[in-house]
Amino acid sequence: MTKKIIIPIIFLAFLLLAATSALAQGGVAGGISGAVSNENNSSDVMASYGTPVSIDNPLGVSTFQQLIGKIISAILGVLGSVALLMFIWGGLVWMMAAGNEKKIAQGRDILMWAAIGLVIIFTSYAAVRFILGNIVGA
């Protein structure tokens, strides 16, 4: 009974850890800096004391295509982490089968579908990089 509870909890913990790791690797390129500037740009915000303050772009992109590219890359990073977790889950199911042919087949199927999913993820990542890099020019 406890094995049925502990394994999904461990799986969910790995899933959350992998998702946050994948999102954290992207980082914020620009960040918000409260740097005080003496220039009078139209994008500057005037502080209450009269000195213009410029705020950097927190997304680090200048075009809509770059924004879409970053979103797609983040989603594919999370999906790659999910595929890795499915490999781990399939291996655990197979190892804990204890000779049960049905469990062995289930673990093998999980590993096979995780591999197919990983191929799809890599292919879509390469297609997105090619389309955004060469065709759109982002």
Chimera marker file (.cmm) of the C-alpha trace (Angstrom):
<marker_set name="trace">
<marker id="1" x="0.000" y="0.000" z="0.000" r="1" g="1" b="0" radius="0.5"/>
<marker id="2" x="2.755" y="2.452" z="0.904" r="1" g="1" b="0" radius="0.5"/>
<marker id="3" x="4.619" y="1.657" z="-2.336" r="1" g="1" b="0" radius="0.5"/>
<marker id="4" x="1.565" y="2.804" z="-4.295" r="1" g="1" b="0" radius="0.5"/>
<marker id="5" x="1.647" y="6.145" z="-2.467" r="1" g="1" b="0" radius="0.5"/>
<marker id="6" x="5.381" y="6.808" z="-2.269" r="1" g="1" b="0" radius="0.5"/>
<marker id="7" x="6.257" y="6.220" z="-5.940" r="1" g="1" b="0" radius="0.5"/>
<marker id="8" x="3.775" y="8.786" z="-7.357" r="1" g="1" b="0" radius="0.5"/>
<marker id="9" x="4.905" y="11.322" z="-4.748" r="1" g="1" b="0" radius="0.5"/>
<marker id="10" x="8.543" y="10.829" z="-5.782" r="1" g="1" b="0" radius="0.5"/>
<marker id="11" x="7.524" y="11.048" z="-9.449" r="1" g="1" b="0" radius="0.5"/>
<marker id="12" x="5.677" y="14.325" z="-8.895" r="1" g="1" b="0" radius="0.5"/>
<marker id="13" x="8.600" y="15.752" z="-6.923" r="1" g="1" b="0" radius="0.5"/>
<marker id="14" x="10.973" y="14.960" z="-9.798" r="1" g="1" b="0" radius="0.5"/>
<marker id="15" x="8.490" y="16.443" z="-12.260" r="1" g="1" b="0" radius="0.5"/>
<marker id="16" x="8.277" y="19.718" z="-10.359" r="1" g="1" b="0" radius="0.5"/>
<marker id="17" x="12.038" y="19.868" z="-9.874" r="1" g="1" b="0" radius="0.5"/>
<marker id="18" x="12.713" y="19.198" z="-13.559" r="1" g="1" b="0" radius="0.5"/>
<marker id="19" x="10.142" y="21.750" z="-14.700" r="1" g="1" b="0" radius="0.5"/>
<marker id="20" x="11.582" y="24.489" z="-12.510" r="1" g="1" b="0" radius="0.5"/>
<marker id="21" x="15.112" y="23.590" z="-13.595" r="1" g="1" b="0" radius="0.5"/>
<marker id="22" x="14.139" y="23.789" z="-17.257" r="1" g="1" b="0" radius="0.5"/>
<marker id="23" x="12.471" y="27.159" z="-16.803" r="1" g="1" b="0" radius="0.5"/>
<marker id="24" x="15.298" y="28.526" z="-14.656" r="1" g="1" b="0" radius="0.5"/>
<marker id="25" x="17.902" y="27.723" z="-17.303" r="1" g="1" b="0" radius="0.5"/>
<marker id="26" x="16.264" y="30.175" z="-19.705" r="1" g="1" b="0" radius="0.5"/>
<marker id="27" x="16.675" y="33.032" z="-17.243" r="1" g="1" b="0" radius="0.5"/>
<marker id="28" x="15.768" y="36.622" z="-17.838" r="1" g="1" b="0" radius="0.5"/>
<marker id="29" x="18.053" y="38.217" z="-20.372" r="1" g="1" b="0" radius="0.5"/>
<marker id="30" x="17.483" y="41.869" z="-19.645" r="1" g="1" b="0" radius="0.5"/>
<marker id="31" x="16.229" y="42.106" z="-16.106" r="1" g="1" b="0" radius="0.5"/>
<marker id="32" x="14.785" y="45.241" z="-14.599" r="1" g="1" b="0" radius="0.5"/>
<marker id="33" x="17.371" y="47.719" z="-13.569" r="1" g="1" b="0" radius="0.5"/>
<marker id="34" x="16.463" y="50.958" z="-11.973" r="1" g="1" b="0" radius="0.5"/>
<marker id="35" x="19.419" y="52.668" z="-13.568" r="1" g="1" b="0" radius="0.5"/>
<marker id="36" x="19.128" y="56.416" z="-13.592" r="1" g="1" b="0" radius="0.5"/>
<marker id="37" x="19.825" y="57.951" z="-16.963" r="1" g="1" b="0" radius="0.5"/>
<marker id="38" x="20.538" y="61.581" z="-17.828" r="1" g="1" b="0" radius="0.5"/>
<marker id="39" x="19.290" y="61.127" z="-21.399" r="1" g="1" b="0" radius="0.5"/>
<marker id="40" x="15.802" y="62.217" z="-22.390" r="1" g="1" b="0" radius="0.5"/>
<marker id="41" x="14.443" y="59.269" z="-24.381" r="1" g="1" b="0" radius="0.5"/>
<marker id="42" x="10.769" y="58.882" z="-25.188" r="1" g="1" b="0" radius="0.5"/>
<marker id="43" x="10.775" y="55.474" z="-23.506" r="1" g="1" b="0" radius="0.5"/>
<marker id="44" x="12.114" y="56.853" z="-20.224" r="1" g="1" b="0" radius="0.5"/>
<marker id="45" x="9.878" y="57.236" z="-17.233" r="1" g="1" b="0" radius="0.5"/>
<marker id="46" x="10.248" y="60.387" z="-15.206" r="1" g="1" b="0" radius="0.5"/>
<marker id="47" x="10.872" y="59.777" z="-11.543" r="1" g="1" b="0" radius="0.5"/>
<marker id="48" x="9.005" y="61.868" z="-9.001" r="1" g="1" b="0" radius="0.5"/>
<marker id="49" x="12.102" y="64.032" z="-8.499" r="1" g="1" b="0" radius="0.5"/>
<marker id="50" x="12.442" y="64.886" z="-12.189" r="1" g="1" b="0" radius="0.5"/>
<marker id="51" x="15.288" y="62.577" z="-13.242" r="1" g="1" b="0" radius="0.5"/>
<marker id="52" x="14.491" y="60.172" z="-16.097" r="1" g="1" b="0" radius="0.5"/>
<marker id="53" x="14.721" y="56.501" z="-15.187" r="1" g="1" b="0" radius="0.5"/>
<marker id="54" x="15.080" y="53.883" z="-17.912" r="1" g="1" b="0" radius="0.5"/>
<marker id="55" x="13.714" y="50.379" z="-17.467" r="1" g="1" b="0" radius="0.5"/>
<marker id="56" x="15.292" y="47.545" z="-19.442" r="1" g="1" b="0" radius="0.5"/>
<marker id="57" x="13.181" y="45.051" z="-21.349" r="1" g="1" b="0" radius="0.5"/>
<marker id="58" x="12.649" y="42.146" z="-18.909" r="1" g="1" b="0" radius="0.5"/>
<marker id="59" x="11.918" y="39.661" z="-21.708" r="1" g="1" b="0" radius="0.5"/>
<marker id="60" x="15.128" y="40.339" z="-23.619" r="1" g="1" b="0" radius="0.5"/>
<marker id="61" x="13.364" y="40.278" z="-26.988" r="1" g="1" b="0" radius="0.5"/>
<marker id="62" x="12.646" y="43.060" z="-29.430" r="1" g="1" b="0" radius="0.5"/>
<marker id="63" x="10.294" y="41.359" z="-31.901" r="1" g="1" b="0" radius="0.5"/>
<marker id="64" x="7.190" y="39.235" z="-31.657" r="1" g="1" b="0" radius="0.5"/>
<marker id="65" x="8.932" y="36.375" z="-33.488" r="1" g="1" b="0" radius="0.5"/>
<marker id="66" x="11.670" y="36.270" z="-30.840" r="1" g="1" b="0" radius="0.5"/>
<marker id="67" x="9.035" y="36.167" z="-28.103" r="1" g="1" b="0" radius="0.5"/>
<marker id="68" x="7.257" y="33.241" z="-29.772" r="1" g="1" b="0" radius="0.5"/>
<marker id="69" x="10.620" y="31.504" z="-30.213" r="1" g="1" b="0" radius="0.5"/>
<marker id="70" x="11.423" y="31.874" z="-26.501" r="1" g="1" b="0" radius="0.5"/>
<marker id="71" x="7.984" y="30.562" z="-25.518" r="1" g="1" b="0" radius="0.5"/>
<marker id="72" x="8.316" y="27.546" z="-27.821" r="1" g="1" b="0" radius="0.5"/>
<marker id="73" x="11.842" y="26.844" z="-26.537" r="1" g="1" b="0" radius="0.5"/>
<marker id="74" x="10.613" y="26.958" z="-22.932" r="1" g="1" b="0" radius="0.5"/>
<marker id="75" x="7.729" y="24.607" z="-23.699" r="1" g="1" b="0" radius="0.5"/>
<marker id="76" x="10.048" y="22.178" z="-25.495" r="1" g="1" b="0" radius="0.5"/>
<marker id="77" x="12.453" y="22.314" z="-22.535" r="1" g="1" b="0" radius="0.5"/>
<marker id="78" x="9.659" y="21.336" z="-20.164" r="1" g="1" b="0" radius="0.5"/>
<marker id="79" x="8.561" y="18.561" z="-22.534" r="1" g="1" b="0" radius="0.5"/>
<marker id="80" x="12.135" y="17.262" z="-22.642" r="1" g="1" b="0" radius="0.5"/>
<marker id="81" x="12.135" y="17.107" z="-18.850" r="1" g="1" b="0" radius="0.5"/>
<marker id="82" x="8.838" y="15.207" z="-18.928" r="1" g="1" b="0" radius="0.5"/>
<marker id="83" x="10.344" y="12.747" z="-21.439" r="1" g="1" b="0" radius="0.5"/>
<marker id="84" x="13.307" y="12.204" z="-19.111" r="1" g="1" b="0" radius="0.5"/>
<marker id="85" x="10.931" y="11.521" z="-16.233" r="1" g="1" b="0" radius="0.5"/>
<marker id="86" x="9.020" y="9.046" z="-18.381" r="1" g="1" b="0" radius="0.5"/>
<marker id="87" x="12.302" y="7.215" z="-19.052" r="1" g="1" b="0" radius="0.5"/>
<marker id="88" x="12.890" y="7.032" z="-15.311" r="1" g="1" b="0" radius="0.5"/>
<marker id="89" x="9.309" y="5.920" z="-14.668" r="1" g="1" b="0" radius="0.5"/>
<marker id="90" x="9.460" y="3.225" z="-17.365" r="1" g="1" b="0" radius="0.5"/>
<marker id="91" x="12.756" y="1.936" z="-15.984" r="1" g="1" b="0" radius="0.5"/>
<marker id="92" x="11.334" y="1.797" z="-12.475" r="1" g="1" b="0" radius="0.5"/>
<marker id="93" x="8.239" y="-0.087" z="-13.653" r="1" g="1" b="0" radius="0.5"/>
<marker id="94" x="10.418" y="-2.554" z="-15.530" r="1" g="1" b="0" radius="0.5"/>
<marker id="95" x="12.827" y="-3.033" z="-12.613" r="1" g="1" b="0" radius="0.5"/>
<marker id="96" x="10.041" y="-3.538" z="-10.093" r="1" g="1" b="0" radius="0.5"/>
<marker id="97" x="8.182" y="-6.018" z="-12.319" r="1" g="1" b="0" radius="0.5"/>
<marker id="98" x="9.680" y="-8.958" z="-10.421" r="1" g="1" b="0" radius="0.5"/>
<marker id="99" x="9.183" y="-11.312" z="-13.364" r="1" g="1" b="0" radius="0.5"/>
<marker id="100" x="5.590" y="-10.257" z="-14.048" r="1" g="1" b="0" radius="0.5"/>
<marker id="101" x="5.331" y="-10.277" z="-17.851" r="1" g="1" b="0" radius="0.5"/>
<marker id="102" x="2.507" y="-7.727" z="-17.862" r="1" g="1" b="0" radius="0.5"/>
<marker id="103" x="4.573" y="-5.221" z="-15.839" r="1" g="1" b="0" radius="0.5"/>
<marker id="104" x="7.655" y="-5.861" z="-17.995" r="1" g="1" b="0" radius="0.5"/>
<marker id="105" x="5.623" y="-5.143" z="-21.130" r="1" g="1" b="0" radius="0.5"/>
<marker id="106" x="4.182" y="-2.013" z="-19.499" r="1" g="1" b="0" radius="0.5"/>
<marker id="107" x="7.666" y="-0.720" z="-18.592" r="1" g="1" b="0" radius="0.5"/>
<marker id="108" x="8.967" y="-1.499" z="-22.087" r="1" g="1" b="0" radius="0.5"/>
<marker id="109" x="6.011" y="0.337" z="-23.645" r="1" g="1" b="0" radius="0.5"/>
<marker id="110" x="6.622" y="3.388" z="-21.456" r="1" g="1" b="0" radius="0.5"/>
<marker id="111" x="10.284" y="3.444" z="-22.505" r="1" g="1" b="0" radius="0.5"/>
<marker id="112" x="9.365" y="3.017" z="-26.180" r="1" g="1" b="0" radius="0.5"/>
<marker id="113" x="6.799" y="5.848" z="-26.147" r="1" g="1" b="0" radius="0.5"/>
<marker id="114" x="9.180" y="8.096" z="-24.199" r="1" g="1" b="0" radius="0.5"/>
<marker id="115" x="11.834" y="7.519" z="-26.882" r="1" g="1" b="0" radius="0.5"/>
<marker id="116" x="9.330" y="8.302" z="-29.642" r="1" g="1" b="0" radius="0.5"/>
<marker id="117" x="8.273" y="11.441" z="-27.759" r="1" g="1" b="0" radius="0.5"/>
<marker id="118" x="11.896" y="12.514" z="-27.391" r="1" g="1" b="0" radius="0.5"/>
<marker id="119" x="12.463" y="12.115" z="-31.142" r="1" g="1" b="0" radius="0.5"/>
<marker id="120" x="9.364" y="14.254" z="-31.791" r="1" g="1" b="0" radius="0.5"/>
<marker id="121" x="10.581" y="16.887" z="-29.311" r="1" g="1" b="0" radius="0.5"/>
<marker id="122" x="14.051" y="17.077" z="-30.893" r="1" g="1" b="0" radius="0.5"/>
<marker id="123" x="12.574" y="17.211" z="-34.395" r="1" g="1" b="0" radius="0.5"/>
<marker id="124" x="10.168" y="20.002" z="-33.488" r="1" g="1" b="0" radius="0.5"/>
<marker id="125" x="12.962" y="21.919" z="-31.735" r="1" g="1" b="0" radius="0.5"/>
<marker id="126" x="15.135" y="21.665" z="-34.855" r="1" g="1" b="0" radius="0.5"/>
<marker id="127" x="12.212" y="22.742" z="-37.054" r="1" g="1" b="0" radius="0.5"/>
<marker id="128" x="11.444" y="25.743" z="-34.847" r="1" g="1" b="0" radius="0.5"/>
<marker id="129" x="15.106" y="26.795" z="-34.785" r="1" g="1" b="0" radius="0.5"/>
<marker id="130" x="15.307" y="26.465" z="-38.571" r="1" g="1" b="0" radius="0.5"/>
<marker id="131" x="12.058" y="28.332" z="-39.250" r="1" g="1" b="0" radius="0.5"/>
<marker id="132" x="12.718" y="31.149" z="-36.796" r="1" g="1" b="0" radius="0.5"/>
<marker id="133" x="16.415" y="31.430" z="-37.619" r="1" g="1" b="0" radius="0.5"/>
<marker id="134" x="16.450" y="31.179" z="-41.401" r="1" g="1" b="0" radius="0.5"/>
<marker id="135" x="12.997" y="31.981" z="-42.682" r="1" g="1" b="0" radius="0.5"/>
<marker id="136" x="11.678" y="34.567" z="-40.219" r="1" g="1" b="0" radius="0.5"/>
<marker id="137" x="15.109" y="35.905" z="-39.286" r="1" g="1" b="0" radius="0.5"/>
<marker id="138" x="14.455" y="36.065" z="-35.537" r="1" g="1" b="0" radius="0.5"/>
<link id1="1" id2="2" r="1" g="1" b="0" radius="0.2"/>
<link id1="2" id2="3" r="1" g="1" b="0" radius="0.2"/>
<link id1="3" id2="4" r="1" g="1" b="0" radius="0.2"/>
<link id1="4" id2="5" r="1" g="1" b="0" radius="0.2"/>
<link id1="5" id2="6" r="1" g="1" b="0" radius="0.2"/>
<link id1="6" id2="7" r="1" g="1" b="0" radius="0.2"/>
<link id1="7" id2="8" r="1" g="1" b="0" radius="0.2"/>
<link id1="8" id2="9" r="1" g="1" b="0" radius="0.2"/>
<link id1="9" id2="10" r="1" g="1" b="0" radius="0.2"/>
<link id1="10" id2="11" r="1" g="1" b="0" radius="0.2"/>
<link id1="11" id2="12" r="1" g="1" b="0" radius="0.2"/>
<link id1="12" id2="13" r="1" g="1" b="0" radius="0.2"/>
<link id1="13" id2="14" r="1" g="1" b="0" radius="0.2"/>
<link id1="14" id2="15" r="1" g="1" b="0" radius="0.2"/>
<link id1="15" id2="16" r="1" g="1" b="0" radius="0.2"/>
<link id1="16" id2="17" r="1" g="1" b="0" radius="0.2"/>
<link id1="17" id2="18" r="1" g="1" b="0" radius="0.2"/>
<link id1="18" id2="19" r="1" g="1" b="0" radius="0.2"/>
<link id1="19" id2="20" r="1" g="1" b="0" radius="0.2"/>
<link id1="20" id2="21" r="1" g="1" b="0" radius="0.2"/>
<link id1="21" id2="22" r="1" g="1" b="0" radius="0.2"/>
<link id1="22" id2="23" r="1" g="1" b="0" radius="0.2"/>
<link id1="23" id2="24" r="1" g="1" b="0" radius="0.2"/>
<link id1="24" id2="25" r="1" g="1" b="0" radius="0.2"/>
<link id1="25" id2="26" r="1" g="1" b="0" radius="0.2"/>
<link id1="26" id2="27" r="1" g="1" b="0" radius="0.2"/>
<link id1="27" id2="28" r="1" g="1" b="0" radius="0.2"/>
<link id1="28" id2="29" r="1" g="1" b="0" radius="0.2"/>
<link id1="29" id2="30" r="1" g="1" b="0" radius="0.2"/>
<link id1="30" id2="31" r="1" g="1" b="0" radius="0.2"/>
<link id1="31" id2="32" r="1" g="1" b="0" radius="0.2"/>
<link id1="32" id2="33" r="1" g="1" b="0" radius="0.2"/>
<link id1="33" id2="34" r="1" g="1" b="0" radius="0.2"/>
<link id1="34" id2="35" r="1" g="1" b="0" radius="0.2"/>
<link id1="35" id2="36" r="1" g="1" b="0" radius="0.2"/>
<link id1="36" id2="37" r="1" g="1" b="0" radius="0.2"/>
<link id1="37" id2="38" r="1" g="1" b="0" radius="0.2"/>
<link id1="38" id2="39" r="1" g="1" b="0" radius="0.2"/>
<link id1="39" id2="40" r="1" g="1" b="0" radius="0.2"/>
<link id1="40" id2="41" r="1" g="1" b="0" radius="0.2"/>
<link id1="41" id2="42" r="1" g="1" b="0" radius="0.2"/>
<link id1="42" id2="43" r="1" g="1" b="0" radius="0.2"/>
<link id1="43" id2="44" r="1" g="1" b="0" radius="0.2"/>
<link id1="44" id2="45" r="1" g="1" b="0" radius="0.2"/>
<link id1="45" id2="46" r="1" g="1" b="0" radius="0.2"/>
<link id1="46" id2="47" r="1" g="1" b="0" radius="0.2"/>
<link id1="47" id2="48" r="1" g="1" b="0" radius="0.2"/>
<link id1="48" id2="49" r="1" g="1" b="0" radius="0.2"/>
<link id1="49" id2="50" r="1" g="1" b="0" radius="0.2"/>
<link id1="50" id2="51" r="1" g="1" b="0" radius="0.2"/>
<link id1="51" id2="52" r="1" g="1" b="0" radius="0.2"/>
<link id1="52" id2="53" r="1" g="1" b="0" radius="0.2"/>
<link id1="53" id2="54" r="1" g="1" b="0" radius="0.2"/>
<link id1="54" id2="55" r="1" g="1" b="0" radius="0.2"/>
<link id1="55" id2="56" r="1" g="1" b="0" radius="0.2"/>
<link id1="56" id2="57" r="1" g="1" b="0" radius="0.2"/>
<link id1="57" id2="58" r="1" g="1" b="0" radius="0.2"/>
<link id1="58" id2="59" r="1" g="1" b="0" radius="0.2"/>
<link id1="59" id2="60" r="1" g="1" b="0" radius="0.2"/>
<link id1="60" id2="61" r="1" g="1" b="0" radius="0.2"/>
<link id1="61" id2="62" r="1" g="1" b="0" radius="0.2"/>
<link id1="62" id2="63" r="1" g="1" b="0" radius="0.2"/>
<link id1="63" id2="64" r="1" g="1" b="0" radius="0.2"/>
<link id1="64" id2="65" r="1" g="1" b="0" radius="0.2"/>
<link id1="65" id2="66" r="1" g="1" b="0" radius="0.2"/>
<link id1="66" id2="67" r="1" g="1" b="0" radius="0.2"/>
<link id1="67" id2="68" r="1" g="1" b="0" radius="0.2"/>
<link id1="68" id2="69" r="1" g="1" b="0" radius="0.2"/>
<link id1="69" id2="70" r="1" g="1" b="0" radius="0.2"/>
<link id1="70" id2="71" r="1" g="1" b="0" radius="0.2"/>
<link id1="71" id2="72" r="1" g="1" b="0" radius="0.2"/>
<link id1="72" id2="73" r="1" g="1" b="0" radius="0.2"/>
<link id1="73" id2="74" r="1" g="1" b="0" radius="0.2"/>
<link id1="74" id2="75" r="1" g="1" b="0" radius="0.2"/>
<link id1="75" id2="76" r="1" g="1" b="0" radius="0.2"/>
<link id1="76" id2="77" r="1" g="1" b="0" radius="0.2"/>
<link id1="77" id2="78" r="1" g="1" b="0" radius="0.2"/>
<link id1="78" id2="79" r="1" g="1" b="0" radius="0.2"/>
<link id1="79" id2="80" r="1" g="1" b="0" radius="0.2"/>
<link id1="80" id2="81" r="1" g="1" b="0" radius="0.2"/>
<link id1="81" id2="82" r="1" g="1" b="0" radius="0.2"/>
<link id1="82" id2="83" r="1" g="1" b="0" radius="0.2"/>
<link id1="83" id2="84" r="1" g="1" b="0" radius="0.2"/>
<link id1="84" id2="85" r="1" g="1" b="0" radius="0.2"/>
<link id1="85" id2="86" r="1" g="1" b="0" radius="0.2"/>
<link id1="86" id2="87" r="1" g="1" b="0" radius="0.2"/>
<link id1="87" id2="88" r="1" g="1" b="0" radius="0.2"/>
<link id1="88" id2="89" r="1" g="1" b="0" radius="0.2"/>
<link id1="89" id2="90" r="1" g="1" b="0" radius="0.2"/>
<link id1="90" id2="91" r="1" g="1" b="0" radius="0.2"/>
<link id1="91" id2="92" r="1" g="1" b="0" radius="0.2"/>
<link id1="92" id2="93" r="1" g="1" b="0" radius="0.2"/>
<link id1="93" id2="94" r="1" g="1" b="0" radius="0.2"/>
<link id1="94" id2="95" r="1" g="1" b="0" radius="0.2"/>
<link id1="95" id2="96" r="1" g="1" b="0" radius="0.2"/>
<link id1="96" id2="97" r="1" g="1" b="0" radius="0.2"/>
<link id1="97" id2="98" r="1" g="1" b="0" radius="0.2"/>
<link id1="98" id2="99" r="1" g="1" b="0" radius="0.2"/>
<link id1="99" id2="100" r="1" g="1" b="0" radius="0.2"/>
<link id1="100" id2="101" r="1" g="1" b="0" radius="0.2"/>
<link id1="101" id2="102" r="1" g="1" b="0" radius="0.2"/>
<link id1="102" id2="103" r="1" g="1" b="0" radius="0.2"/>
<link id1="103" id2="104" r="1" g="1" b="0" radius="0.2"/>
<link id1="104" id2="105" r="1" g="1" b="0" radius="0.2"/>
<link id1="105" id2="106" r="1" g="1" b="0" radius="0.2"/>
<link id1="106" id2="107" r="1" g="1" b="0" radius="0.2"/>
<link id1="107" id2="108" r="1" g="1" b="0" radius="0.2"/>
<link id1="108" id2="109" r="1" g="1" b="0" radius="0.2"/>
<link id1="109" id2="110" r="1" g="1" b="0" radius="0.2"/>
<link id1="110" id2="111" r="1" g="1" b="0" radius="0.2"/>
<link id1="111" id2="112" r="1" g="1" b="0" radius="0.2"/>
<link id1="112" id2="113" r="1" g="1" b="0" radius="0.2"/>
<link id1="113" id2="114" r="1" g="1" b="0" radius="0.2"/>
<link id1="114" id2="115" r="1" g="1" b="0" radius="0.2"/>
<link id1="115" id2="116" r="1" g="1" b="0" radius="0.2"/>
<link id1="116" id2="117" r="1" g="1" b="0" radius="0.2"/>
<link id1="117" id2="118" r="1" g="1" b="0" radius="0.2"/>
<link id1="118" id2="119" r="1" g="1" b="0" radius="0.2"/>
<link id1="119" id2="120" r="1" g="1" b="0" radius="0.2"/>
<link id1="120" id2="121" r="1" g="1" b="0" radius="0.2"/>
<link id1="121" id2="122" r="1" g="1" b="0" radius="0.2"/>
<link id1="122" id2="123" r="1" g="1" b="0" radius="0.2"/>
<link id1="123" id2="124" r="1" g="1" b="0" radius="0.2"/>
<link id1="124" id2="125" r="1" g="1" b="0" radius="0.2"/>
<link id1="125" id2="126" r="1" g="1" b="0" radius="0.2"/>
<link id1="126" id2="127" r="1" g="1" b="0" radius="0.2"/>
<link id1="127" id2="128" r="1" g="1" b="0" radius="0.2"/>
<link id1="128" id2="129" r="1" g="1" b="0" radius="0.2"/>
<link id1="129" id2="130" r="1" g="1" b="0" radius="0.2"/>
<link id1="130" id2="131" r="1" g="1" b="0" radius="0.2"/>
<link id1="131" id2="132" r="1" g="1" b="0" radius="0.2"/>
<link id1="132" id2="133" r="1" g="1" b="0" radius="0.2"/>
<link id1="133" id2="134" r="1" g="1" b="0" radius="0.2"/>
<link id1="134" id2="135" r="1" g="1" b="0" radius="0.2"/>
<link id1="135" id2="136" r="1" g="1" b="0" radius="0.2"/>
<link id1="136" id2="137" r="1" g="1" b="0" radius="0.2"/>
<link id1="137" id2="138" r="1" g="1" b="0" radius="0.2"/>
</marker_set>
